[in-house]
Amino acid sequence: MTTPTYHFISGLPRSGSTLLAALLLQNPRFHAGMTSPVGTLYTSMLHQFGAGTEFGPVITKAERKRLVRGLFDSYYAEHADKSVVFDTNRMWTAHLPMLMDQFPGSKVIACVRNVAWVMDSIERKYAADPYEITRLFNDDNERATVYSRVETLAQRNRMVGYPWAALKSAFYSEHAASMLLIDYDLLAQAPQKVLPLIYDFIGAEPFEHDFQNIQYDAPEFDAPLGMRGLHKVRPAVSFQARDTILPPDLFQQYSQLSFWKDTTGSRANVITAKFVPNSTEK
C-alpha cells in the first residue's frame, strides 16, 4: 500500500480553514478535516524525549524522526488509500522546519482574514448564546466586555494571537516558499478561481468541486468549548457582507494587522485580488 502525500492547512481562526477542508474532502483522492490531534501529540512527544528528560539521552535523532513520522502514518492509517492527506492545525506554521524535514516538498495552505473580522466573527458566536460561558476565556475578567474578550484572544498564546504570531514568523522564514496564503474573502467570493490555484500549488490533478452542496459540522468538538456551530459550514459557498459589531476603535486597531498584504522580504505565495500567486509576480 502506498503512503499518501501529506500537505497541511493552517492559518488564522475563522478564516475559512474548515470551509477549505470541506471542499477538498469532496475529492475522492483527498482526505481533509478540521483540526486534528497530531500536532498536540507531536509537542507532547517532544516533551518526552527533549533535553532534560529521562529518555532524551538514549533516543537518537533518527529514532525521534521515525517516532514523529509514525504519529502521522498511524493516525491516518485508515486513509492510506488516499493519494493526498491534509492535516489541519494552526500550530503548523510554528513548526515548518519539522514539516519540511519529515515531508520534503509538502505545502502549507494558510487561511487568512482581516484580523478585525476574525475578532468580529468570534464575538458574534459569543453573543449568540448569552446563557453559556465559553471555555475560550479563563475567568469572568477575561469575558467581562468586548474589550477584555478581544484583548484576551489577541494574546500571543491565545486563540487568535498565537496563530497570528506563528504565521508571521513563518511568512518571513526560510521555508516561506512552501506556503500559500488564501484570503477568506476571496475564497468565499470566488472559490471556482481559488481552488484551481491550490491544486496547481500542490501539483495535483484538477477536480470539479460542487460549491453549492457542502456538508461539514463538528458539534462534538464545539460543544465542550461552549461555542456551538464554530465549525459548521454553510451548505453553499457564499460571501455575506455585514456591518461589524465591534466598537469602531477596536475594529480600526485590529484592521492594521494584515501583514501578508506586503510581501516585501517574504518568499511566501499569496493569492491576491487578481488571483495570481505572489511568487509569479516577482
N, C-alpha and C positions, 0 to 999 in steps of 0.2 A: 504494500500500500504506500502510495506516495505521500510525502509530507506537504501540507499546504504552504503557500506563501503567506507570510504574515505582514500585514500593514496595521496602522494604528490611527485611531480617532481621538483627538484631544481638543484643547482649547478652552474657551470660557463657558460657564454655565448659561443656560437659557439662550443659547446661540445657534441652535439647530443640530447639535450632535445626535440627538435621538431621532430627529426627522431624517437626517442623513443615513443613520443606521437602518431605519425602517425602509428607506428607498433601496439601499444596497442589498437588503435582505430579499428583495423581490427577485434578484438574480439567483437562479438555482446553483450557480457556480460559487456563490459567495456565502459566507456566514458573517453576520454582524449583529450587534445588540447594544443595549445600554451598558453602563459601567460594569465591568467585570471585577472579580476579586483578585485577579492575577497580580495587579500592581501592589496591593496590600500584602499579598503572600510573598512577593519579591522583597519588599522592605523588611518584612518580618524575618525572612531568611538571612538578610544582611546582618541583622542584629544577632543572629545565632552564630554566624561564623566570622563576624568582623573583629577588628582589633580589640584586644582585652577580654574576649570571650573564652570560654573553656575550650571550645573546639577550633578556634581561629588558627592556632599554630599548626594543627595537624591536617587541615583541609587545604589542599593545594589550589592554586588559581585555576588550573584545568578542571579540577573537581567542582569548584564553585561555578564555573561556567556551565558544566554539564547539569548541575543541580538546578540552575536557573532555567536553562533550556527545557529541562524536564517539567517545570511548572507549566509552561505553555503547552507542550505536547500532551501532557496528562490531562490538563483541563479541557483541551479541545479535541481529545481523542475521539469523541462521538461525531466530530465534524471533519475527520480526516479524509472523508470523501470529497470535501470541497477543495477547489483549487486555490481559493483565497480566503483567509480569515482576518477580519478586522477586530482588534481588541480595543475597546474604548476605556480610557481612563484619563482624567485631567492631569494626572501626575506624570504622564509620559514625557511631556516637554521638559521636565526637570531631570530626565534620565536618558537623554538621547545617546550619550556615549555607550551605555549598556545596550540599547536597542540596535545601534549601528554595528556593534561588535557581535551581537548574537545573530542579527538578521541583516547582513550586508545587502544594500540595495533596497531595503524596506523604506516605506514612505509614511509620513505622518500628516494626516489631514486635520488641520486645526480650525475649528469653527470659531469665528469672532463676531463681535457685535459692539456697537457703541455702548460703552460701559454704563452710561446713564440709562439706556433702555434695558440693560441686564438688571440693574437695580429696580427699575420700574416694574419689570416682569415679576421679580421675586416679591416685591411689595404688594402687587396685585394678588398674588397667590396667598400671601399672609392675610390681607384684608378680606379675602373671600370667605374666610371661616373664623369669625370673631369668637367662636366658642372653643378654640383649640390653641394650645401653646406649642409651637413647632420646636423641634429639637435643634433647629438651626441656631438658636440662641441659648446661652447657658443659664441666664437668670433674668429677673424682671428688669434689671438695669439695662441690659442689652436690648431687650424687646420693648422698652418703655415708649419710645417715639420713633417716627420715621427717621429722625436724625441719628438716634442711637443704633437703630437697626442697620441703616446703610453704613454707618461708620464701622460697626462690628463686622459686617460682611466684607468690607474693604481691607481689613487687617491682613497682613501678609501670610497668616496661617489659617485663614478662614475661607468660606465658600467662593468668594469672588477674588479676594486679594491674592490667595495662593496661586490659582491657575493663571492669573494675570501676570504675576511676577515670574512664574515658571516659563510662560510663553515668551515674555520679553527677553528673558535670558537666552532661550533657545533661538529666538529671532536673530540675535547677534552672534550666535555661536558658530564654531567651525562646521557644525552639522546642519546649518540652516537650510542648505540647498535641498535637504531631504524633506522639507516641509512645504505644504501648500495651505495657505490661509484662505478661508472662504468666509465672506461676509454674509451674515444671516439674511439681510435684506435682499441680497442678490439671489441666494438660494431659494427664498420664499417667492420672489417675483418671477424668476426665470430658471426654474430647475432644469428645463429641457436644454438650456445652454450650459449650465454649470456641470451637470453630471458627465457629459462627454469630455470635459476638461479633466475631471477626476480620473476617468478611465484612461485618458491619454497620459496623465501624470504617473499612474501606476503601471502603465504598459499592459492594460487588459483589453480584451476584445469588447467592442461596443455591445450594448444591450438596450432594448427598448423598454423603458420604465413606464408604469402607469401612475401618473401624478394625480389622478382623480380617485384612486382607490387604495388608500394606505391604511394599514391596520397595525397599531402598536400601543400598548399600555403596560404599565408595571405597577399595579395597585399594591402588590405585596411588598414592593420596595418603598413606595411613597408613604404608606400608612404608618410605619414606625417613626418616620420623620415628622409626622403630624402636619403634612402638607400634601393633601390629596391632589392627584392629577398633575403632579410635577413632571412626569414622563409620559403623559398621554398625548398622542399625536392626532391632530385633526384628520379626518378621512380624506381630505384633498389638500394639496399644497396651495397655500394662498398667503398673500400679504395683507394684513389688516391694519390700515393706518388709524391712529388714535392719538388723543391728547395724553400727555403724561400725568400721572397722579403725584409725582414728586414735586416738592416746592421748587420754584424757579432757581434758587441759589444752588440747591443740591444737583439739579439736572445740569446746570451750567458747569459745576465743578467736575462732575464725572464724565461729561462730554469731551473733556480735554485729554482723555487717556488712550485714545486710539492711535498708539504709536505705529501701528502697521501701515498707516496711510503714507508714511515717509519711509521708503525702502533704502535710503542712503545708509551705507555701511552694513547692509544685510544682503545675504545671498538667498534669502527665503523667497518663495514664489507666492505672489498674492494675486488673487483674481480681482481685477479692477472693474470699474463700471463698464469698461469696453470688453469685459470678459476675455482679457488677454493675460496669461501668466506673466508675472513681473520679470522672470528670468529672460523672456524673449524680448523685453523692451530694452535691455541693457546692451 
